[in-house]
């Protein structure tokens, strides 16, 4: 994937923050993307940036939009489909919310505490 991005240009902290603010408003943007999906159309980079702004009020830099496309444009057609972006992001966000069961967390916590207490003697 690194060869598809600009070789020495990463994203800035402000771009990182903008992306996560955008993810917090993903549902609003998903509605805009569904309109393209219903029309059997994918969305280009300029349209993506405008749709993000209209749906969420956030302005993403051209570099960040380009980076998003390089990561999520699975078929490399310079267009994002609903499935390529929204489907993947919703799945990742839901997977991130899955955690350990309470009993497993308590067992892990108890084990960690025992190790720490044993190490402090």
C-alpha positions in Angstrom: 0.0 0.0 0.0 2.9 2.4 0.7 3.7 2.6 -3.0 0.1 3.9 -3.7 0.6 6.8 -1.3 3.0 9.7 -1.7 6.4 8.3 -0.5 7.3 10.7 2.2 4.1 12.4 3.1 2.1 11.1 6.0 -1.0 12.7 7.5 -0.8 15.5 10.0 -2.3 15.4 13.5 -5.0 17.8 12.3 -5.9 15.5 9.4 -6.0 12.6 11.8 -8.3 14.5 14.1 -10.5 15.6 11.2 -10.8 12.0 10.0 -12.0 10.8 13.4 -14.4 13.7 13.8 -15.7 12.6 10.4 -16.1 9.0 11.7 -18.1 10.4 14.6 -20.5 11.7 12.0 -20.4 8.6 9.7 -24.1 8.0 9.9 -24.8 11.5 8.4 -22.3 10.9 5.6 -23.7 7.4 5.0 -27.0 8.9 4.0 -25.3 11.0 1.3 -23.4 7.9 0.1 -26.6 5.9 -0.1 -28.0 8.4 -2.6 -25.0 7.5 -4.8 -25.6 3.9 -4.1 -29.2 4.0 -5.1 -28.2 5.6 -8.4 -25.7 2.8 -8.8 -22.9 5.3 -8.8 -19.6 5.5 -7.0 -18.1 8.8 -5.8 -15.0 10.6 -6.9 -12.5 12.5 -4.7 -14.0 16.0 -5.3 -17.5 14.7 -4.7 -16.4 12.9 -1.6 -14.9 16.0 -0.1 -18.1 18.0 -0.9 -20.4 15.3 0.4 -18.4 15.2 3.7 -18.6 19.0 4.1 -22.4 19.1 3.3 -23.2 16.1 5.5 -20.9 16.9 8.5 -19.7 20.4 8.1 -16.1 19.2 8.1 -13.6 20.2 5.5 -11.1 17.4 4.8 -7.8 18.3 3.1 -7.2 17.1 -0.5 -4.3 15.1 0.8 -6.5 13.3 3.4 -9.2 12.6 0.8 -6.5 11.2 -1.5 -5.2 9.0 1.3 -8.7 7.8 2.1 -9.1 6.8 -1.5 -5.8 5.0 -1.7 -6.7 3.0 1.3 -10.3 2.2 0.6 -10.5 2.1 -3.2 -10.4 -1.7 -3.5 -10.8 -1.9 -7.3 -8.4 1.1 -8.0 -10.9 2.9 -10.2 -10.5 6.2 -8.3 -14.1 6.0 -7.2 -15.4 4.9 -3.8 -18.6 2.8 -3.7 -20.8 2.6 -0.6 -19.6 -1.0 -0.1 -15.9 0.0 -0.3 -16.1 2.7 2.3 -19.2 2.8 4.4 -19.5 -1.0 4.6 -15.9 -1.4 5.7 -16.0 1.5 8.2 -19.2 0.4 9.8 -17.8 -3.1 10.2 -14.6 -1.8 11.8 -16.4 0.6 14.1 -18.7 -2.3 15.3 -15.8 -4.7 15.7 -13.9 -2.1 17.7 -16.8 -2.0 20.1 -16.7 -5.7 20.8 -14.8 -6.3 24.0 -14.0 -8.9 26.4 -16.8 -10.3 28.5 -16.9 -8.8 32.0 -15.7 -12.0 33.7 -12.7 -12.2 31.3 -11.9 -8.6 32.0 -12.0 -9.1 35.7 -9.8 -12.3 35.5 -7.3 -10.3 33.4 -7.4 -7.4 35.9 -6.9 -9.8 38.8 -4.0 -11.6 37.1 -2.3 -8.2 36.4 -2.8 -7.0 39.9 -1.2 -10.2 41.3 1.8 -9.8 39.0 2.2 -6.2 40.0 1.9 -6.9 43.8 4.4 -9.8 43.5 6.8 -7.6 41.6 6.7 -4.8 44.2 8.0 -7.0 47.1 
